[in-house]
Amino acid sequence: MGDGLKGMGLRGLLHRFRRSDSLKLSWPTRITLVRILLILPFVDCMLSMHDPQLDQSQQDLVRYAAVGLFFLMAISDAVDGYLARRRKQITKLGAFLDPLADKLLITSASLLLVSQRGHVTGFLLPITVVVLIIGKDVLITLGFIIVYLITSQTHVVPVFAGKLATALQLSMVIAVLIAPELAAVIPGYRWFVQVLWWSAAAAAVFAALVYIRNGSRYIEHYERTQSHRPSA
């Protein structure tokens, strides 16, 4: 009888575990997680674009697959944000994972496009552009840590400059990946791509400055608030 009660108790716990709403991920968060997982096959495709064991047509197919995966991830970035706002499912986990997914995607794509194995022939991304783009994310991450160490609070507020930088960087990657085909039929496309990647770099610098300003103001506000509190 004791074993029976234990079995019923275990089944009851499992049933409650399965039905627990607190353990369910929202659809926006699920989409974000899928976007993070898709980075792996995207990187694999990029690294295979110059595989000597593949002929030119196969290398082009691999690049097209990379374009498709990247475009899918870029679209999912807009979809999960829209669903989160529409369904009022904005969560702390989603607010953390969404920018993390963007940073992982853009960082991996930028590093690949500047490398010998992952670059697009004739459109090698300048190292300066990559340093500025990744440097922005490094500075923001360090700023987040500094704010937390000083205030013991997490302060993540998206700004327009950051969204603009992300949009330009996503557009830059897609423009470079499809450059061989469009450059052959559109006069001046090479110039357009170069303007786009320098614009993405400039937007990254501007976004970093905005985040640094906002973080500094938040810390100053916190310290003023603390100084005006009556001592215990």
C-alpha positions in Angstrom: 0.0 0.0 0.0 2.9 2.3 0.8 4.4 1.7 -2.6 1.0 2.4 -4.2 0.7 5.7 -2.4 4.3 6.6 -3.4 3.4 5.7 -7.0 0.3 7.9 -6.9 2.3 10.7 -5.4 5.0 10.5 -8.1 2.4 10.4 -10.9 0.7 13.4 -9.3 3.9 15.3 -9.2 4.7 14.5 -12.8 1.2 15.5 -13.8 1.5 18.9 -12.1 5.0 19.3 -13.6 3.6 18.8 -17.1 0.7 21.2 -16.5 2.7 23.9 -14.8 2.3 27.1 -16.7 5.4 28.5 -15.1 7.5 26.0 -16.9 6.1 26.7 -20.3 8.1 28.9 -22.7 6.2 31.6 -24.6 6.1 31.4 -28.4 8.4 34.5 -28.7 11.0 32.9 -26.5 10.7 29.6 -28.4 11.3 31.5 -31.7 14.3 33.2 -30.2 15.8 29.9 -29.0 15.3 28.4 -32.5 17.1 31.4 -33.9 20.1 30.7 -31.7 20.1 27.1 -32.7 20.0 28.0 -36.4 23.3 29.8 -36.0 25.2 26.5 -36.0 24.1 25.3 -39.4 24.6 28.9 -40.7 28.2 28.9 -39.6 28.7 25.4 -41.1 27.4 26.6 -44.4 29.7 29.7 -44.3 32.7 27.6 -43.5 31.9 25.3 -46.5 31.7 28.1 -49.1 35.3 27.6 -50.1 35.6 23.9 -49.5 38.0 22.6 -52.2 36.2 19.3 -52.4 33.1 21.2 -53.8 32.9 22.5 -57.3 31.8 26.1 -58.0 28.1 25.3 -58.3 28.1 23.4 -55.0 29.9 26.2 -53.3 27.2 28.6 -54.6 24.4 26.3 -53.3 26.0 26.3 -49.9 26.2 30.1 -50.0 22.5 30.2 -51.0 21.7 28.0 -48.0 23.6 30.4 -45.8 21.5 33.3 -47.2 18.3 31.4 -46.6 19.2 30.6 -43.0 20.4 34.1 -42.3 17.2 35.6 -43.8 15.1 33.3 -41.8 16.8 34.3 -38.6 16.5 38.0 -39.5 12.8 37.6 -40.1 12.4 35.7 -36.8 14.0 38.6 -35.0 11.1 40.8 -36.1 8.4 38.1 -35.6 9.3 37.3 -31.9 9.3 40.9 -31.0 6.0 41.5 -32.7 4.4 38.4 -30.9 5.8 39.5 -27.6 4.2 42.9 -27.8 1.0 41.7 -29.4 0.4 38.9 -26.9 1.9 40.9 -24.0 4.4 38.1 -23.4 7.4 40.3 -22.7 9.5 38.4 -20.1 12.9 38.8 -18.5 14.1 35.7 -20.2 13.0 36.9 -23.6 14.5 40.4 -23.0 17.8 38.7 -22.2 17.8 36.1 -25.0 16.6 38.3 -27.9 19.6 40.7 -27.9 21.9 37.8 -27.1 20.7 36.0 -30.2 21.3 39.2 -32.3 24.9 39.5 -30.9 25.7 35.9 -31.5 24.4 36.0 -35.1 26.0 39.3 -36.1 29.3 38.5 -34.4 29.6 35.1 -36.0 28.6 36.4 -39.4 31.0 39.4 -39.2 33.9 37.1 -38.2 33.2 34.7 -41.0 32.9 37.4 -43.7 36.3 38.8 -42.7 37.9 35.3 -42.7 39.5 33.4 -45.6 37.2 30.4 -45.2 33.9 32.3 -44.8 34.3 35.4 -46.9 32.4 36.2 -50.2 34.8 36.4 -53.1 35.4 40.0 -54.1 33.6 41.3 -51.0 35.9 40.7 -48.1 34.6 42.6 -45.1 37.1 45.2 -43.8 38.7 44.3 -40.4 37.9 47.8 -39.2 34.2 47.3 -39.7 34.3 44.0 -37.8 36.2 45.5 -34.9 33.8 48.4 -34.6 30.7 46.2 -34.8 32.0 43.6 -32.3 33.5 46.3 -30.1 30.1 47.9 -29.6 28.7 44.6 -28.2 31.8 44.2 -26.0 31.4 47.7 -24.6 27.7 47.2 -24.0 28.3 43.9 -22.2 31.0 45.5 -20.0 28.6 48.4 -19.3 25.9 45.9 -18.3 28.3 44.2 -15.8 29.5 47.6 -14.4 25.9 48.8 -13.9 25.0 45.5 -12.1 28.1 45.6 -9.9 27.4 49.2 -8.8 23.6 49.1 -8.5 22.9 45.3 -8.0 20.2 45.8 -10.7 19.9 44.8 -14.3 19.2 47.7 -16.5 18.5 46.8 -20.2 16.5 49.4 -22.1 16.6 49.1 -25.9 17.2 52.4 -27.8 16.5 53.4 -31.4 20.2 53.7 -32.1 20.7 50.1 -31.1 17.8 48.9 -33.2 19.1 50.9 -36.2 22.6 49.5 -35.8 21.2 45.9 -35.7 19.0 46.5 -38.8 22.0 47.9 -40.7 24.2 45.0 -39.7 21.7 42.4 -40.7 21.2 44.2 -44.0 25.0 44.3 -44.5 25.4 40.6 -44.1 22.6 39.8 -46.5 23.9 42.3 -49.0 27.4 40.8 -48.9 26.1 37.2 -49.2 24.1 38.0 -52.4 26.7 40.4 -53.8 28.2 38.1 -56.5 24.8 37.8 -58.3 23.6 41.4 -57.8 26.9 43.0 -58.6 26.8 41.3 -62.0 23.5 42.9 -63.0 23.3 46.1 -60.9 25.8 48.9 -61.7 27.2 50.4 -58.6 26.2 47.6 -56.3 29.7 47.1 -55.1 29.7 50.8 -54.0 26.4 50.3 -52.3 27.7 47.4 -50.3 30.7 49.4 -49.2 28.5 52.3 -48.1 26.3 49.9 -46.2 29.1 48.2 -44.3 30.6 51.5 -43.3 27.2 52.8 -42.3 26.7 49.7 -40.1 30.0 50.4 -38.4 29.2 54.0 -37.8 25.8 53.1 -36.4 27.5 50.6 -34.1 29.8 53.4 -32.7 26.8 55.8 -32.3 24.8 53.1 -30.5 27.7 52.3 -28.2 27.9 56.0 -27.2 24.2 56.2 -26.6 24.3 53.2 -24.3 27.3 54.5 -22.5 25.5 57.8 -21.9 22.3 56.1 -20.7 24.3 53.8 -18.4 26.2 56.7 -16.9 23.0 58.6 -16.2 21.4 55.5 -14.7 24.4 55.1 -12.3 24.3 58.8 -11.4 20.6 58.6 -10.7 21.1 55.5 -8.5 23.9 57.2 -6.5 21.9 60.4 -6.0 18.9 58.3 -4.8 21.1 56.3 -2.4 22.7 59.5 -1.0 19.3 61.0 -0.2 18.1 57.9 1.7 18.1 58.3 5.5 20.7 56.2 7.2 19.4 53.4 9.3 
